[in-house]
């Protein structure tokens, strides 16, 4: 999964749980933290030592990382948990019981990979869920103009132009 999907999942879960702003930050940080073992990730680009020394989806994607993050703060651990579960939906899986070398993945994950149709649909669903939660949690703060929505949908999804004319 991409960092964007992990961030959206963390933010959506925090909003759904009515987390405070600091809790939301912790969940979202936890949701991208395990990818510190990748040089081009959100945190990995600032801490390259981890990407040089740790295999991707190794120790940072396992139960030890989850335990450590939860010990530091439960909301951080919740974010790490979402990351691990999402990466278990990919064909690569994660080394959940690191240092044991077996990759763990969910049964339907055999054909799923980064930027797959599944991930794109998941991102759209998460954005919709966040908008829905914000709309209903904040009352009339958000107002939507249907013409404006059609305009942005035409820009974002040009292949849908016929449906939104």
N, C-alpha and C positions, 0 to 999 in steps of 0.2 A: 504494500500500500504506500501511497505517496504521503509526504508530510501534510499536505493539504487535507487529505482524508482523515488522518489522525487528529489534526487540530479541530476539524469540524466535528468529529465524533466526541472529543473531549468537551468542546464548548456546548454541544447539544445536550450531552449528559448532564453537565453542570447546570445548564438552564432548566432542564427537566426536573432536577433535584432542588431547584430554588436555591442554588448556592450563592453565597455572597461574592463580591468581586474578587477578594483575595483567594477564596476557594476555587472560583472559576479559573483564575490564573494558575493555581496549583494543578488542577486537573488537566488543563491544556498543556502546561509544561510537561507534566507526567506523560501525556499522550504522545509527545514527540521525543522525550528523553531517551528511550531505548535505542534510537537510531544515532546516538552519539558515536557509535562504532562505524559510521559511514562519513567519509570526508566531506561530502556535499550536502549533508543534512543540516537542519536548523542549528543544532548545537555542535555538530561534528566539525563544521568549518572553523570553529573557534577553539576546539580541543582536538586537534588532529592526532595527538598522541594515542587516543583511543582507536582511531581508524587504522593506525599503523600497527598496533599491538593486539587488537581483538578481532576475531572473525565476525563478519556481519551475521546477525541473528544467532549469535552465540550466547555468551554470558549475560549480555544486556537484555536479552529477550527471554530469560528464563525465570524460574520461581525464586532464585536467589535475588535477582534484581527487584522482583515484585516485593519480596519480604523486606529488602533494604529500603525501598521507596516508601512502603507502608510504615516502616519503623520511623522514618524521617517525618512523614506526615500522611495520615490516611487519605487525604484528597489527592496527594501526589501519587500514592499507590493505586488509587482508582484510575487515574490517567494511564499509568503504566499497564494496568490490567486491560484497559480498552485497546492499547497498542498491541499487546501480546495476542489478544483474541482476534483482532483484525488481521494481524500477520498470519495467524493460523488459518485464515480463509484463503491464503494464497498457496500456489502449488509448491513453493519452497518450504513453507512451514517455519517453525522455530525450534530451537533446541531447548525445549521447556525444562528438561531435567539436566541441563548442562552441569557438569562436564560429560555426562553421558551423551554420545554423539548422534543419537537417533533424532530425526526431525519429526516433530508432531504437527499435524495439520488436521483440519476438519474434513470429514468424508467428501463433501461436495467441492473441495478445494483443488482437485486434480488439474483442472484446466484454467484456474483463475491466476492472474498475474497483475503486476502493476499496470495501471491505466487500462485495465480491461473494461469491457462493457459493464460488468458487475460493479466495478469501482466507480465508474462515471455515474451510473444510476444511483449508487449509494450516496455519492456527493450531492446529487440533485435532491434526493430524499432528505438528507441531513440539512441542506439549506432550507428546504421547505419546512422541515420540522422546527428549525430555529426561528424562521419567520413566523410560523404559527404560534410558537411559544411566546415570542416577543409580542405579537399582536394581541394575544389573549391575556398575557401577564401585565402588559402595560396599557390595557384598555384602548382608548382611541388615539394613543400617541402616534401609531403608524396609520396612515391613510393611504389607500391605493387607488390610483386612477387607472382604469382598464386600458385606456389608450396608451398611457405611458408604459404599462406592462407589455402590451403588444409590441410597442416600439423596441423595447429592450430585448424581448424574445426574438424578434427578427434579427437584431444585431448579434446576439449570442448564438443563435441557432439558425444560420442562414438556410439550411436544408429544410426548415419548417416554414419558410416564407409563404407557401401556398396555403397552409392551414391558418395563418394569422393575418390574412389580407382583409 
